[in-house]
């Protein structure tokens, strides 16, 4: 095991996979000399050259369209976007080409494409550079969606994504890049998609969160412990495929559920979790589940206002207390 930052873990996996498979290459804005805005490709051009660490024009539609074509031709492209907000610029390439090509060709075409980049709050990047969009891409069959919450998960899930023959949307969180975690040194360390992890065991309430909200849920669990409430915290890790079984088994034990995410509450993925838990574990519920998400407001530039829009640790604590003390 080695202690690495989230960004370094991502960089190391990209390098290892490029050494392992000459068909793997990266393209994106400013990924060569600059190494990307968070350093996830820093200095890789020195080893792999500018053919495999390839700068692109500022056109998400062009780079993802090229990624789809390269994947169809047998390459394994990784497309880095500066901000995942700009996936919407390339919505046609992702939703109508990457997601559907394998199906349209009866499974004969492979689309081993990874689209990765950062999203979320924490830097005051304002309304068009701070959104959480993973729920949108959960809606379209044919796309896998990964959301790692620490460096080890980032390493294991990214390696799985690169080796997958299907398109993967790989959502990173800007507030996690500097965080450190123990990462296995094994160059074949992969985390299977569709396998949630219980980050903290507990018996009184189940709290489900992703990305930055895993650490916030763990903070809330520590506060709840002081009040005598033993919270179980679950990280889905991948949103497609989604491991609902682990969550339902937890709810059968605790009888209570709080789901929290940074994306807008309205039509967020938390609503789907609540729906499926009500479907699969209704008789075990001792209280109505609570779903927390961002207010229906564009994210402000001001950090204090930004924090006011998204759920806080204290709101998670209050939600858990509410379901436990009803």
C-alpha atoms as a printed R data frame, in Angstrom:
    type eleno elety resid chain resno       x      y       z
1   ATOM     1    CA   UNK     A     1   0.000  0.000   0.000
2   ATOM     2    CA   UNK     A     2   1.108  3.569  -0.706
3   ATOM     3    CA   UNK     A     3  -0.504  6.753   0.546
4   ATOM     4    CA   UNK     A     4  -1.483  8.842  -2.458
5   ATOM     5    CA   UNK     A     5  -3.588 11.831  -3.257
6   ATOM     6    CA   UNK     A     6  -6.731 11.296  -5.306
7   ATOM     7    CA   UNK     A     7  -5.098 13.099  -8.261
8   ATOM     8    CA   UNK     A     8  -1.881 11.073  -8.060
9   ATOM     9    CA   UNK     A     9  -3.798  7.801  -7.883
10  ATOM    10    CA   UNK     A    10  -5.606  8.715 -11.110
11  ATOM    11    CA   UNK     A    11  -2.352  9.753 -12.807
12  ATOM    12    CA   UNK     A    12  -0.576  6.552 -11.783
13  ATOM    13    CA   UNK     A    13  -3.357  4.309 -13.111
14  ATOM    14    CA   UNK     A    14  -3.391  6.137 -16.448
15  ATOM    15    CA   UNK     A    15   0.379  5.662 -16.742
16  ATOM    16    CA   UNK     A    16   0.246  1.979 -15.753
17  ATOM    17    CA   UNK     A    17  -2.552  1.229 -18.205
18  ATOM    18    CA   UNK     A    18  -0.740  3.043 -21.011
19  ATOM    19    CA   UNK     A    19   2.345  0.912 -20.334
20  ATOM    20    CA   UNK     A    20   0.230 -2.239 -20.258
21  ATOM    21    CA   UNK     A    21  -1.753 -1.537 -23.425
22  ATOM    22    CA   UNK     A    22  -0.424  0.538 -26.325
23  ATOM    23    CA   UNK     A    23  -4.009  1.201 -27.479
24  ATOM    24    CA   UNK     A    24  -4.692  3.379 -24.418
25  ATOM    25    CA   UNK     A    25  -4.218  7.098 -25.023
26  ATOM    26    CA   UNK     A    26  -5.463 10.349 -23.485
27  ATOM    27    CA   UNK     A    27  -6.796 13.478 -25.125
28  ATOM    28    CA   UNK     A    28  -8.117 16.725 -23.710
29  ATOM    29    CA   UNK     A    29  -7.460 20.414 -23.202
30  ATOM    30    CA   UNK     A    30  -4.058 21.382 -21.758
31  ATOM    31    CA   UNK     A    31  -3.205 17.834 -20.693
32  ATOM    32    CA   UNK     A    32   0.266 17.831 -22.227
33  ATOM    33    CA   UNK     A    33   2.626 20.507 -20.781
34  ATOM    34    CA   UNK     A    34   0.171 21.683 -18.135
35  ATOM    35    CA   UNK     A    35  -0.870 18.155 -17.178
36  ATOM    36    CA   UNK     A    36  -4.518 19.131 -16.812
37  ATOM    37    CA   UNK     A    37  -5.826 21.711 -14.361
38  ATOM    38    CA   UNK     A    38  -5.490 19.276 -11.439
39  ATOM    39    CA   UNK     A    39  -2.328 17.522 -12.604
40  ATOM    40    CA   UNK     A    40  -3.878 14.172 -13.466
41  ATOM    41    CA   UNK     A    41  -1.688 13.838 -16.583
42  ATOM    42    CA   UNK     A    42   1.309 15.815 -15.338
43  ATOM    43    CA   UNK     A    43   4.561 14.898 -17.143
44  ATOM    44    CA   UNK     A    44   3.036 11.859 -18.854
45  ATOM    45    CA   UNK     A    45   3.908 13.322 -22.256
46  ATOM    46    CA   UNK     A    46   7.596 12.902 -21.348
47  ATOM    47    CA   UNK     A    47   7.177  9.128 -21.270
48  ATOM    48    CA   UNK     A    48   4.442  8.568 -23.836
49  ATOM    49    CA   UNK     A    49   4.878 11.432 -26.267
50  ATOM    50    CA   UNK     A    50   2.341 13.818 -27.685
51  ATOM    51    CA   UNK     A    51   0.684 11.178 -29.868
52  ATOM    52    CA   UNK     A    52  -0.643  9.404 -26.761
53  ATOM    53    CA   UNK     A    53  -1.001 12.450 -24.481
54  ATOM    54    CA   UNK     A    54  -2.764 14.568 -27.053
55  ATOM    55    CA   UNK     A    55  -3.878 18.163 -26.608
56  ATOM    56    CA   UNK     A    56  -7.184 19.054 -28.262
57  ATOM    57    CA   UNK     A    57  -8.973 22.252 -29.268
58  ATOM    58    CA   UNK     A    58 -11.598 23.617 -26.889
59  ATOM    59    CA   UNK     A    59 -14.392 21.491 -28.339
60  ATOM    60    CA   UNK     A    60 -15.930 18.802 -26.158
61  ATOM    61    CA   UNK     A    61 -18.110 17.625 -29.047
62  ATOM    62    CA   UNK     A    62 -15.025 17.139 -31.217
63  ATOM    63    CA   UNK     A    63 -12.921 15.331 -28.608
64  ATOM    64    CA   UNK     A    64 -15.703 12.972 -27.488
65  ATOM    65    CA   UNK     A    65 -16.781 12.368 -31.083
66  ATOM    66    CA   UNK     A    66 -13.174 11.505 -31.914
67  ATOM    67    CA   UNK     A    67 -13.100  9.284 -28.828
68  ATOM    68    CA   UNK     A    68 -16.132  7.330 -30.046
69  ATOM    69    CA   UNK     A    69 -14.526  6.858 -33.460
70  ATOM    70    CA   UNK     A    70 -11.189  5.795 -31.967
71  ATOM    71    CA   UNK     A    71 -12.931  3.319 -29.666
72  ATOM    72    CA   UNK     A    72 -14.842  1.833 -32.606
73  ATOM    73    CA   UNK     A    73 -11.515  1.451 -34.443
74  ATOM    74    CA   UNK     A    74  -9.936 -0.572 -31.635
75  ATOM    75    CA   UNK     A    75  -8.244  2.093 -29.508
76  ATOM    76    CA   UNK     A    76  -8.984  2.676 -25.822
77  ATOM    77    CA   UNK     A    77  -9.296  6.465 -25.503
78  ATOM    78    CA   UNK     A    78  -9.512  8.399 -22.247
79  ATOM    79    CA   UNK     A    79 -11.069 11.813 -22.826
80  ATOM    80    CA   UNK     A    80 -10.343 14.320 -20.053
81  ATOM    81    CA   UNK     A    81 -12.746 17.231 -19.744
82  ATOM    82    CA   UNK     A    82 -11.772 20.280 -17.707
83  ATOM    83    CA   UNK     A    83 -15.262 20.395 -16.191
84  ATOM    84    CA   UNK     A    84 -17.926 17.728 -16.427
85  ATOM    85    CA   UNK     A    85 -20.453 20.553 -16.879
86  ATOM    86    CA   UNK     A    86 -19.294 20.582 -20.505
87  ATOM    87    CA   UNK     A    87 -20.476 17.044 -21.154
88  ATOM    88    CA   UNK     A    88 -23.709 18.804 -22.085
89  ATOM    89    CA   UNK     A    89 -21.937 20.421 -25.045
90  ATOM    90    CA   UNK     A    90 -21.276 16.884 -26.305
91  ATOM    91    CA   UNK     A    91 -24.635 15.399 -25.325
92  ATOM    92    CA   UNK     A    92 -25.291 13.986 -28.793
93  ATOM    93    CA   UNK     A    93 -21.895 12.286 -28.981
94  ATOM    94    CA   UNK     A    94 -22.348 10.715 -25.540
95  ATOM    95    CA   UNK     A    95 -26.050  9.876 -25.509
96  ATOM    96    CA   UNK     A    96 -26.745  9.046 -29.156
97  ATOM    97    CA   UNK     A    97 -23.368  7.687 -30.269
98  ATOM    98    CA   UNK     A    98 -21.305  6.301 -27.380
99  ATOM    99    CA   UNK     A    99 -24.277  4.909 -25.469
100 ATOM   100    CA   UNK     A   100 -26.099  3.332 -28.405
101 ATOM   101    CA   UNK     A   101 -23.471  2.170 -30.921
102 ATOM   102    CA   UNK     A   102 -22.898 -1.268 -29.376
103 ATOM   103    CA   UNK     A   103 -26.651 -1.903 -29.221
104 ATOM   104    CA   UNK     A   104 -27.273 -0.662 -32.759
105 ATOM   105    CA   UNK     A   105 -24.618 -3.046 -34.115
106 ATOM   106    CA   UNK     A   106 -26.017 -6.040 -32.230
107 ATOM   107    CA   UNK     A   107 -23.140 -6.186 -29.758
108 ATOM   108    CA   UNK     A   108 -20.494 -6.542 -32.476
109 ATOM   109    CA   UNK     A   109 -19.049 -3.070 -31.878
110 ATOM   110    CA   UNK     A   110 -17.065 -2.287 -28.755
111 ATOM   111    CA   UNK     A   111 -16.842  1.217 -27.314
112 ATOM   112    CA   UNK     A   112 -13.993  1.149 -24.751
113 ATOM   113    CA   UNK     A   113 -14.201  4.892 -24.050
114 ATOM   114    CA   UNK     A   114 -13.626  6.628 -20.706
115 ATOM   115    CA   UNK     A   115 -14.845 10.205 -20.307
116 ATOM   116    CA   UNK     A   116 -13.407 11.607 -17.094
117 ATOM   117    CA   UNK     A   117 -13.194 14.969 -15.388
118 ATOM   118    CA   UNK     A   118 -14.133 16.909 -12.286
119 ATOM   119    CA   UNK     A   119 -17.330 18.441 -11.027
120 ATOM   120    CA   UNK     A   120 -18.861 19.822  -7.855
121 ATOM   121    CA   UNK     A   121 -18.449 22.554  -5.275
122 ATOM   122    CA   UNK     A   122 -15.505 23.748  -3.208
123 ATOM   123    CA   UNK     A   123 -13.703 26.402  -5.269
124 ATOM   124    CA   UNK     A   124 -16.363 28.997  -5.979
125 ATOM   125    CA   UNK     A   125 -16.334 28.154  -9.700
126 ATOM   126    CA   UNK     A   126 -19.915 29.406 -10.066
127 ATOM   127    CA   UNK     A   127 -22.989 28.121 -11.852
128 ATOM   128    CA   UNK     A   128 -21.562 26.624 -15.052
129 ATOM   129    CA   UNK     A   129 -18.445 25.016 -13.526
130 ATOM   130    CA   UNK     A   130 -19.773 23.451 -10.300
131 ATOM   131    CA   UNK     A   131 -22.739 21.248 -11.170
132 ATOM   132    CA   UNK     A   132 -23.164 17.568 -10.277
133 ATOM   133    CA   UNK     A   133 -24.434 15.764 -13.359
134 ATOM   134    CA   UNK     A   134 -24.058 12.040 -12.694
135 ATOM   135    CA   UNK     A   135 -27.831 11.562 -12.430
136 ATOM   136    CA   UNK     A   136 -28.337 12.763 -16.016
137 ATOM   137    CA   UNK     A   137 -26.172 10.014 -17.480
138 ATOM   138    CA   UNK     A   138 -27.752  7.324 -15.320
139 ATOM   139    CA   UNK     A   139 -30.859  7.823 -17.427
140 ATOM   140    CA   UNK     A   140 -29.378  6.505 -20.701
141 ATOM   141    CA   UNK     A   141 -28.823  2.738 -21.108
142 ATOM   142    CA   UNK     A   142 -25.446  1.839 -22.534
143 ATOM   143    CA   UNK     A   143 -23.350  4.144 -20.335
144 ATOM   144    CA   UNK     A   144 -21.639  3.108 -17.102
145 ATOM   145    CA   UNK     A   145 -21.198  5.765 -14.408
146 ATOM   146    CA   UNK     A   146 -18.464  5.756 -11.746
147 ATOM   147    CA   UNK     A   147 -18.141  8.169  -8.793
148 ATOM   148    CA   UNK     A   148 -15.067  7.437  -6.623
149 ATOM   149    CA   UNK     A   149 -14.952  9.040  -3.171
150 ATOM   150    CA   UNK     A   150 -11.289  8.403  -2.266
151 ATOM   151    CA   UNK     A   151  -7.924  7.687  -3.905
152 ATOM   152    CA   UNK     A   152  -8.171  3.891  -3.592
153 ATOM   153    CA   UNK     A   153 -11.615  3.813  -5.171
154 ATOM   154    CA   UNK     A   154 -10.435  6.215  -7.872
155 ATOM   155    CA   UNK     A   155  -7.549  3.864  -8.720
156 ATOM   156    CA   UNK     A   156  -9.556  0.642  -8.668
157 ATOM   157    CA   UNK     A   157 -12.554  2.001 -10.537
158 ATOM   158    CA   UNK     A   158 -10.517  3.861 -13.173
159 ATOM   159    CA   UNK     A   159  -8.499  0.748 -13.999
160 ATOM   160    CA   UNK     A   160 -11.765 -1.183 -14.376
161 ATOM   161    CA   UNK     A   161 -13.186  1.595 -16.560
162 ATOM   162    CA   UNK     A   162 -10.180  1.649 -18.901
163 ATOM   163    CA   UNK     A   163 -10.337 -2.120 -19.364
164 ATOM   164    CA   UNK     A   164 -14.107 -2.130 -19.937
165 ATOM   165    CA   UNK     A   165 -15.412 -2.513 -23.496
166 ATOM   166    CA   UNK     A   166 -18.284 -0.106 -22.823
167 ATOM   167    CA   UNK     A   167 -18.355  3.700 -22.466
168 ATOM   168    CA   UNK     A   168 -17.808  4.901 -18.893
169 ATOM   169    CA   UNK     A   169 -18.545  8.337 -17.477
170 ATOM   170    CA   UNK     A   170 -15.979  8.797 -14.705
171 ATOM   171    CA   UNK     A   171 -16.957 11.604 -12.337
172 ATOM   172    CA   UNK     A   172 -14.243 13.000 -10.071
173 ATOM   173    CA   UNK     A   173 -14.754 15.695  -7.433
174 ATOM   174    CA   UNK     A   174 -12.591 18.809  -7.413
175 ATOM   175    CA   UNK     A   175 -12.624 18.983  -3.606
176 ATOM   176    CA   UNK     A   176 -11.120 15.469  -3.346
177 ATOM   177    CA   UNK     A   177  -8.002 15.807  -5.540
178 ATOM   178    CA   UNK     A   178  -5.688 16.740  -2.639
179 ATOM   179    CA   UNK     A   179  -7.151 14.192  -0.199
180 ATOM   180    CA   UNK     A   180  -4.899 11.237   0.678
181 ATOM   181    CA   UNK     A   181  -5.721  7.560   1.095
182 ATOM   182    CA   UNK     A   182  -3.934  4.215   1.160
183 ATOM   183    CA   UNK     A   183  -3.905  2.733  -2.364
184 ATOM   184    CA   UNK     A   184  -2.871 -0.858  -3.242
185 ATOM   185    CA   UNK     A   185   0.366 -0.999  -5.262
186 ATOM   186    CA   UNK     A   186  -0.947 -3.921  -7.348
187 ATOM   187    CA   UNK     A   187  -0.952 -2.873 -11.059
188 ATOM   188    CA   UNK     A   188  -4.000 -5.107 -11.547
189 ATOM   189    CA   UNK     A   189  -5.998 -3.678  -8.632
190 ATOM   190    CA   UNK     A   190  -9.523 -3.317  -9.989
191 ATOM   191    CA   UNK     A   191 -12.819 -2.641  -8.223
192 ATOM   192    CA   UNK     A   192 -15.776 -4.352  -9.927
193 ATOM   193    CA   UNK     A   193 -18.546 -2.031 -11.060
194 ATOM   194    CA   UNK     A   194 -21.833 -2.473  -9.216
195 ATOM   195    CA   UNK     A   195 -20.200 -3.238  -5.865
196 ATOM   196    CA   UNK     A   196 -21.031 -0.706  -3.142
197 ATOM   197    CA   UNK     A   197 -18.861 -0.423  -0.043
198 ATOM   198    CA   UNK     A   198 -19.963  0.007   3.546
199 ATOM   199    CA   UNK     A   199 -17.603  2.745   4.715
200 ATOM   200    CA   UNK     A   200 -18.858  2.559   8.307
201 ATOM   201    CA   UNK     A   201 -20.969 -0.151   9.912
202 ATOM   202    CA   UNK     A   202 -23.867  0.749  12.168
203 ATOM   203    CA   UNK     A   203 -27.221 -0.494  13.415
204 ATOM   204    CA   UNK     A   204 -29.508  2.536  13.848
205 ATOM   205    CA   UNK     A   205 -29.716  4.350  10.487
206 ATOM   206    CA   UNK     A   206 -28.405  3.855   6.939
207 ATOM   207    CA   UNK     A   207 -26.830  6.912   5.281
208 ATOM   208    CA   UNK     A   208 -26.066  6.686   1.545
209 ATOM   209    CA   UNK     A   209 -23.864  9.264  -0.172
210 ATOM   210    CA   UNK     A   210 -21.398  9.549  -3.044
211 ATOM   211    CA   UNK     A   211 -18.245 11.465  -3.958
212 ATOM   212    CA   UNK     A   212 -17.671 14.360  -1.479
213 ATOM   213    CA   UNK     A   213 -20.773 13.344   0.456
214 ATOM   214    CA   UNK     A   214 -19.203 10.096   1.604
215 ATOM   215    CA   UNK     A   215 -16.756 12.024   3.775
216 ATOM   216    CA   UNK     A   216 -19.538 14.377   4.882
217 ATOM   217    CA   UNK     A   217 -21.742 11.419   5.784
218 ATOM   218    CA   UNK     A   218 -18.853  9.982   7.808
219 ATOM   219    CA   UNK     A   219 -18.470 13.330   9.591
220 ATOM   220    CA   UNK     A   220 -22.186 13.269  10.364
221 ATOM   221    CA   UNK     A   221 -21.896  9.673  11.638
222 ATOM   222    CA   UNK     A   222 -19.152 10.764  14.047
223 ATOM   223    CA   UNK     A   223 -21.426 13.512  15.385
224 ATOM   224    CA   UNK     A   224 -24.368 11.121  15.654
225 ATOM   225    CA   UNK     A   225 -22.245  8.660  17.626
226 ATOM   226    CA   UNK     A   226 -21.878 11.309  20.364
227 ATOM   227    CA   UNK     A   227 -25.680 11.335  20.590
228 ATOM   228    CA   UNK     A   228 -25.934  7.560  20.846
229 ATOM   229    CA   UNK     A   229 -26.978  6.994  17.205
230 ATOM   230    CA   UNK     A   230 -24.966  4.336  15.355
231 ATOM   231    CA   UNK     A   231 -25.019  5.199  11.640
232 ATOM   232    CA   UNK     A   232 -24.061  2.914   8.764
233 ATOM   233    CA   UNK     A   233 -22.539  4.791   5.802
234 ATOM   234    CA   UNK     A   234 -22.705  3.291   2.298
235 ATOM   235    CA   UNK     A   235 -20.902  4.496  -0.823
236 ATOM   236    CA   UNK     A   236 -22.429  3.092  -4.061
237 ATOM   237    CA   UNK     A   237 -19.113  3.825  -5.903
238 ATOM   238    CA   UNK     A   238 -20.790  3.238  -9.268
239 ATOM   239    CA   UNK     A   239 -24.159  4.684 -10.154
240 ATOM   240    CA   UNK     A   240 -24.498  2.405 -13.213
241 ATOM   241    CA   UNK     A   241 -24.506 -0.455 -12.424
242 ATOM   242    CA   UNK     A   242 -25.948  0.384  -9.004
243 ATOM   243    CA   UNK     A   243 -25.672 -2.004  -6.052
244 ATOM   244    CA   UNK     A   244 -29.134 -1.670  -4.540
245 ATOM   245    CA   UNK     A   245 -28.863 -5.008  -2.727
246 ATOM   246    CA   UNK     A   246 -26.256 -3.725  -0.259
247 ATOM   247    CA   UNK     A   247 -28.449 -0.740   0.594
248 ATOM   248    CA   UNK     A   248 -31.597 -2.823   1.011
249 ATOM   249    CA   UNK     A   249 -29.801 -5.294   3.281
250 ATOM   250    CA   UNK     A   250 -28.580 -2.389   5.400
251 ATOM   251    CA   UNK     A   251 -32.076 -0.900   5.647
252 ATOM   252    CA   UNK     A   252 -33.448 -4.285   6.712
253 ATOM   253    CA   UNK     A   253 -31.016 -4.074   9.627
254 ATOM   254    CA   UNK     A   254 -31.419 -0.395  10.571
255 ATOM   255    CA   UNK     A   255 -35.029  0.266   9.532
256 ATOM   256    CA   UNK     A   256 -34.138  3.858   8.584
257 ATOM   257    CA   UNK     A   257 -32.677  5.568   5.513
258 ATOM   258    CA   UNK     A   258 -31.131  8.937   4.682
259 ATOM   259    CA   UNK     A   259 -29.815  9.539   1.144
260 ATOM   260    CA   UNK     A   260 -27.699 12.613   0.447
261 ATOM   261    CA   UNK     A   261 -26.034 13.995  -2.665
262 ATOM   262    CA   UNK     A   262 -24.705 17.261  -4.039
263 ATOM   263    CA   UNK     A   263 -26.870 17.228  -7.157
264 ATOM   264    CA   UNK     A   264 -30.235 18.988  -7.109
265 ATOM   265    CA   UNK     A   265 -32.729 17.120  -4.985
266 ATOM   266    CA   UNK     A   266 -35.443 17.224  -7.669
267 ATOM   267    CA   UNK     A   267 -35.053 14.075  -9.821
268 ATOM   268    CA   UNK     A   268 -31.659 13.333  -8.233
269 ATOM   269    CA   UNK     A   269 -30.426  9.754  -7.963
270 ATOM   270    CA   UNK     A   270 -31.380  9.723  -4.288
271 ATOM   271    CA   UNK     A   271 -35.053  9.696  -5.284
272 ATOM   272    CA   UNK     A   272 -34.467  6.454  -7.196
273 ATOM   273    CA   UNK     A   273 -32.769  4.903  -4.154
274 ATOM   274    CA   UNK     A   274 -35.695  5.846  -1.926
275 ATOM   275    CA   UNK     A   275 -38.146  4.457  -4.511
276 ATOM   276    CA   UNK     A   276 -36.357  1.116  -4.756
277 ATOM   277    CA   UNK     A   277 -35.925  0.800  -0.990
278 ATOM   278    CA   UNK     A   278 -39.650  1.425  -0.504
279 ATOM   279    CA   UNK     A   279 -40.248 -1.231  -3.159
280 ATOM   280    CA   UNK     A   280 -37.834 -3.802  -1.748
281 ATOM   281    CA   UNK     A   281 -37.776 -3.193   2.004
282 ATOM   282    CA   UNK     A   282 -41.000 -1.358   2.884
283 ATOM   283    CA   UNK     A   283 -41.984 -3.696   5.717
284 ATOM   284    CA   UNK     A   284 -38.593 -3.123   7.388
285 ATOM   285    CA   UNK     A   285 -38.873  0.680   7.454
286 ATOM   286    CA   UNK     A   286 -39.590  2.257  10.835
287 ATOM   287    CA   UNK     A   287 -39.771  5.773   9.380
288 ATOM   288    CA   UNK     A   288 -40.194  7.443   5.997
289 ATOM   289    CA   UNK     A   289 -36.813  7.759   4.220
290 ATOM   290    CA   UNK     A   290 -35.297 11.234   3.893
291 ATOM   291    CA   UNK     A   291 -33.684 12.440   0.666
292 ATOM   292    CA   UNK     A   292 -31.306 15.424   0.846
293 ATOM   293    CA   UNK     A   293 -29.957 17.298  -2.168
294 ATOM   294    CA   UNK     A   294 -29.052 20.764  -3.391
295 ATOM   295    CA   UNK     A   295 -31.662 23.483  -3.566
296 ATOM   296    CA   UNK     A   296 -33.154 24.192  -6.998
297 ATOM   297    CA   UNK     A   297 -30.803 27.097  -7.581
298 ATOM   298    CA   UNK     A   298 -27.806 27.647  -9.874
299 ATOM   299    CA   UNK     A   299 -24.664 27.325  -7.779
300 ATOM   300    CA   UNK     A   300 -23.448 30.761  -6.609
301 ATOM   301    CA   UNK     A   301 -19.925 32.105  -7.074
302 ATOM   302    CA   UNK     A   302 -19.642 33.144  -3.418
303 ATOM   303    CA   UNK     A   303 -18.377 30.229  -1.295
304 ATOM   304    CA   UNK     A   304 -20.701 30.950   1.619
305 ATOM   305    CA   UNK     A   305 -23.695 31.046  -0.691
306 ATOM   306    CA   UNK     A   306 -22.446 27.916  -2.484
307 ATOM   307    CA   UNK     A   307 -22.382 26.083   0.857
308 ATOM   308    CA   UNK     A   308 -25.893 27.317   1.617
309 ATOM   309    CA   UNK     A   309 -27.255 25.665  -1.542
310 ATOM   310    CA   UNK     A   310 -25.913 22.135  -0.916
311 ATOM   311    CA   UNK     A   311 -26.629 19.878   2.092
312 ATOM   312    CA   UNK     A   312 -24.427 20.430   5.145
313 ATOM   313    CA   UNK     A   313 -23.061 17.916   7.635
314 ATOM   314    CA   UNK     A   314 -25.484 19.342  10.175
315 ATOM   315    CA   UNK     A   315 -28.438 18.739   7.849
316 ATOM   316    CA   UNK     A   316 -27.384 15.101   7.513
317 ATOM   317    CA   UNK     A   317 -27.212 14.866  11.320
318 ATOM   318    CA   UNK     A   318 -30.679 16.418  11.689
319 ATOM   319    CA   UNK     A   319 -32.161 14.095   9.055
320 ATOM   320    CA   UNK     A   320 -30.737 11.038  10.828
321 ATOM   321    CA   UNK     A   321 -32.053 12.278  14.182
322 ATOM   322    CA   UNK     A   322 -35.480 12.836  12.616
323 ATOM   323    CA   UNK     A   323 -35.816  9.286  11.296
324 ATOM   324    CA   UNK     A   324 -34.418  7.810  14.515
325 ATOM   325    CA   UNK     A   325 -36.586  9.784  16.956
326 ATOM   326    CA   UNK     A   326 -39.937  9.641  15.158
